[in-house]
Amino acid sequence: MKEGIHPKYGPARFECACGNVIETRSTRQGTIKIEICSNCHPIFTGQQKLVDSAGRVEKFMRKYEKKTRSAKKNEKPQS
């Protein structure tokens, strides 16, 4: 490798919103704040946890609920 063309690789600290702290190395040194880590992400925990600050999930659920109710009313009984 050529000397002097690569960024410095040093210690970094990742702080998650859940309180988990991960110490590693990165080209971006210092403290980095993240929202979701491996301790609170649904893929790793197996639990569904919605992170919603603007109420978008509730708005979607209300909209979807209206469509499913109207679809059930219009459904014809099978004979």
C-alpha positions in Angstrom: 0.0 0.0 0.0 1.1 3.5 -0.6 2.1 5.6 2.3 0.0 8.7 3.3 -3.1 8.2 1.1 -5.2 6.2 3.5 -7.3 7.8 6.3 -6.3 7.3 9.9 -7.9 4.3 11.6 -8.4 4.8 15.3 -10.7 4.2 18.3 -14.4 5.0 18.0 -17.3 4.8 20.5 -20.8 4.2 19.3 -23.6 5.1 21.7 -27.1 3.8 21.0 -30.4 5.4 22.0 -31.1 2.3 24.1 -28.0 2.9 26.2 -25.7 0.3 24.7 -22.1 1.4 24.1 -19.9 -0.3 21.5 -16.1 0.4 21.4 -14.4 -0.3 18.1 -12.1 1.2 15.6 -13.1 3.4 12.6 -11.9 6.0 10.3 -14.2 8.4 12.1 -12.8 8.7 15.6 -14.7 10.0 18.6 -18.2 9.4 19.9 -20.9 8.5 17.3 -24.6 8.5 18.3 -26.8 5.9 16.7 -30.5 5.1 17.0 -30.6 1.3 16.6 -27.9 -1.2 17.5 -27.7 -5.0 17.6 -29.2 -5.0 21.2 -32.5 -3.3 20.2 -32.9 -4.1 16.5 -35.8 -6.5 15.7 -33.7 -8.7 13.5 -31.4 -9.6 16.4 -33.9 -9.5 19.2 -36.8 -11.3 17.6 -39.2 -8.8 19.0 -41.1 -6.1 17.0 -40.4 -2.7 18.4 -41.5 0.3 16.4 -39.4 3.5 16.6 -41.7 6.3 15.6 -41.4 9.9 16.6 -43.8 11.5 14.1 -46.8 9.3 14.5 -46.4 7.8 11.0 -47.0 4.2 12.1 -50.3 5.1 13.8 -51.4 7.1 10.8 -50.7 4.1 8.5 -52.4 1.7 10.8 -55.6 3.9 10.9 -55.5 4.2 7.1 -55.0 0.5 6.5 -57.7 -0.4 9.1 -60.3 1.6 7.1 -59.4 -0.2 3.9 -59.7 -3.6 5.4 -63.0 -2.9 7.1 -64.5 -1.6 3.8 -63.1 -4.7 1.9 -64.8 -7.0 4.5 -68.1 -5.3 4.0 -68.0 -5.6 0.2 -67.0 -9.3 0.4 -69.7 -11.6 -0.9 -70.4 -14.8 1.0 -69.4 -18.0 -0.7 -72.0 -20.6 -1.4 
